[in-house]
Amino acid sequence: MPSERQHRREIARFGKMLYDRGYVAAMDGNLSVRLDEERILATPTSMSKGFLRPADMVIVDYEGHLLAGRHNVSSEIAMHLLIYKLRPDIHGIVHAHPPTATGFAAAGIALNKPLVCEVVIGLGSIPLARYGTPGTPELSETLEPLIPQYDAILMSNHGVVAYADTVHHAYMKMETVEHFAQIALVTHLLGRQQPLEGQDLEKLLLARGKYQGSHSMAPMPLACGLATDSLRGRMDHPTASRLEDADRAATAAFRGRARAKN
């Protein structure tokens, strides 16, 4: 179990990586770690993530009250608190504004098509939450229905939030979202997309349990039956039904793991 000192160093490290990669600018973004059932370690408000020191972090309770630290708490701490409340398996959260993914969010376009096999396995799809004013209950209300289902969410006209069993894995999910957004943008520029479907998609859904390295408890469904809807227009119903069964099996497996850990 990492110590609080190690968590402080990790947050500073991944904050700098966000800054260096251009995922945040100025004082954007925030990161946090669940220390225990009473405390959360988080980045403070009004500080560049590229220049944070371990001593700059703040500790808050699950009501968002400052318990320790020399700086003020971020106005977006409520988003972190909600994720920790709804997902007991989550111990690290990263919120940033990676340019390409945030461009999709600003355009009102979800990253929900199964274009890349690694993304299907690792994140399922990346839904788009409707706009909510940052630092207000509106934002939490828009995220709440999606948090139990997914590990990364686009926030309309705002940015991206990713979360995992560690802040390291949360950061890696943020990288995956931005990389996928860049690939999706290229397909838009080319004017053509070739989503995975049929048995290929079915195999990926069934493979999640074996390759899900971050041990997510989320079912991560494909958005709104997207793939099966397209299948029904072009392929036989049994194939579409098998895909639906695979998605349900993956969902049941993840929920079973969640119950086992509780």
Buried (B, 14 or more C-beta within 10 A) or exposed (E): EBEBEEBBBBBBBBBBBBBEBEBBBEBBBBBBBBBEEEBBBBBBBEBBBBEBEBEBBBBBEBEBEBEEBEBEBBBBBBBBBBBBEBBEBBBBBBBBBBBBBBBBBBEEBBBBBBBBBEBBBBBBBBBBBEBBEBBEEEBBEBBBEBBBBBBBBBBBBBBBBBBBBBBBBBBBBBBBBBBBBBBBBEBEEEEEEEBBBBEEBBEBBBBBBEEBEBEBBBBBBBBEBBBBEBBBEEBEEEBBEBBBEBBEBBBEBBBEBBEEEE
